[in-house]
């Protein structure tokens, strides 16, 4: 069952578990129906591609999706993993905040 995604494209995340534990990267794609993310430079796999016009083919390194439960947003203050909360500021504008430091995540 799909849950609410608190992570968006462009966020910096920290991998919590698995082979790439502790690595940070930028989210390049969010797949809310599958609860997965593509993170730049994380969970790299090799794919064999056939030659096509404009593409010589060969073995290509690319990112594989990571489950959203295995990553956490990096705190804007110190870069450590944090949970995400919400706060209403100004005239009813809802923003994401880091639970760890209270810093606003979206500008």
Secondary structure as the mmCIF struct_conf table of DSSP 4:
data_model
#
loop_
_struct_conf.conf_type_id
_struct_conf.id
_struct_conf.beg_label_comp_id
_struct_conf.beg_label_asym_id
_struct_conf.beg_label_seq_id
_struct_conf.end_label_comp_id
_struct_conf.end_label_asym_id
_struct_conf.end_label_seq_id
TURN_TY1_P TURN_TY1_P1 UNK A 9 UNK A 10
STRN STRN1 UNK A 12 UNK A 15
BEND BEND1 UNK A 17 UNK A 18
TURN_TY1_P TURN_TY1_P2 UNK A 19 UNK A 22
STRN STRN2 UNK A 24 UNK A 31
TURN_TY1_P TURN_TY1_P3 UNK A 32 UNK A 35
STRN STRN3 UNK A 36 UNK A 39
TURN_TY1_P TURN_TY1_P4 UNK A 40 UNK A 41
BEND BEND2 UNK A 42 UNK A 43
STRN STRN4 UNK A 44 UNK A 49
STRN STRN5 UNK A 52 UNK A 52
TURN_TY1_P TURN_TY1_P5 UNK A 53 UNK A 54
STRN STRN6 UNK A 55 UNK A 55
STRN STRN7 UNK A 58 UNK A 63
STRN STRN8 UNK A 66 UNK A 67
HELX_RH_3T_P HELX_RH_3T_P1 UNK A 68 UNK A 70
STRN STRN9 UNK A 71 UNK A 74
HELX_LH_PP_P HELX_LH_PP_P1 UNK A 75 UNK A 75
TURN_TY1_P TURN_TY1_P6 UNK A 76 UNK A 78
STRN STRN10 UNK A 81 UNK A 82
STRN STRN11 UNK A 84 UNK A 89
TURN_TY1_P TURN_TY1_P7 UNK A 90 UNK A 92
STRN STRN12 UNK A 93 UNK A 98
TURN_TY1_P TURN_TY1_P8 UNK A 99 UNK A 101
STRN STRN13 UNK A 104 UNK A 104
BEND BEND3 UNK A 105 UNK A 105
#
